[in-house]
Amino acid sequence: MIIFKAAPRAGMASLAILLGACTSAVQPVLQVTPVVNPRPSLQDSLITALPTAVGFSATLNSQLDSIIRTGIREGAAPGATVAIGRHGRLVHLAAYGKMAQTDSSPVSISTLYDMASLTKVVATSTAAMILEEEGKLDLNRTVVSYLPEFNAPDKSGITIRMLLTHRGGLEAFAPLYRTFRGREQYLQQINTRPLKYVPGTQAIYSDWEMMLMQFVIERITGTTLDQFVAARVFGPLGMTSTLFNPDSAMRQRIAPTEFDSTRGGVVRGFVHDENAWALGGVSGHAGLFSTAPDLAIFAQMLLNGGTYKGVRILKPSTISRWTARQD
């Protein structure tokens, strides 16, 4: 779990990212008090601080320890990594429990987790934001104008903006992985499958729409999504443990996600989402792996208005527009 909060004047009240495990059965109440004009962190980077320095209770760490350990004891998850920051200060970073019920290896702050749908935010949406800034992606253009193969008559009016706001009319999900493999087959199937509603009239959270965003991004850039975000986001930010398709040397650092008999047992080190797996582990909706410290950097970059340690990834105006309510 990662929780980051900006100063009120920053315009973004908070960014909460769930990583690896969640003790949703427990409802914690953490004491937070205002901090007037906090001294900015050095170089727009995270620095460690005591909870009281940013308005949290002095008992924050002990409260969190109790909450997470209770969740582990009650079976919510075998382990977790938690990072909490406020005003550019990292006030809590800790690992709890073990890798899996069947693996007693302890979780550490360098443990990688399958990010699942956080891929949509951390990789795909960020790539789209960069391309829009550069004038290479127009949110009001149709998908077919970027992907001529996406040419079914009922989908001709679907725009990039509709994909990003899950208003494209596409179904949420289907087990295409049972039959199909690769980008070409998936694009063909999404193109021919019936819509659930008239595009732009409703919202359904859809994996297909972010998968299509991946295909658009790759068509514009001439490279794969994983290569693009590695070069333009994760590399510049120093997020060295954030990637698609981690190699076998990293396997012992990766928490298992599930048991899947169709893929040979415990899924560990490759994406658990079956459709992303059928796409070779790289998809716009799933496939990314990361750690709590790396996601803390990403969250702070957004709260800083697009920079971290002097490296600019996005413009403040882009973040403001993309995080505003979309009607």
Secondary structure, 3 states (H helix, E strand, C coil): CEEEECCHHHCCCEEEECCCCCCCCCCCCCCECCCCCCCCCHHHCCEECCHHHHCECCCHHHHHHHHHHHHHHCCCCCEEEEEEEECCEEEEEEEEEEEECCEEEECCCCCEEECCCHHHHHHHHHHHHHHHHCCCCCCCCEHHHHCCCCCCHHHCCCEHHHHHCCCCCCCCCCCHHHCCCHHHHHHHHHHHCCCCCCCCCCCCCCHHHHHHHHHHHHHHHCCCHHHHHHHHHHHHHCCCCCEECCCHHHHHHECCCEEEHHHCEEECCCCCCHHHHHCCCCCCCCCEEECHHHHHHHHHHHHCCCEECCEECCCHHHHHHHHCCCC
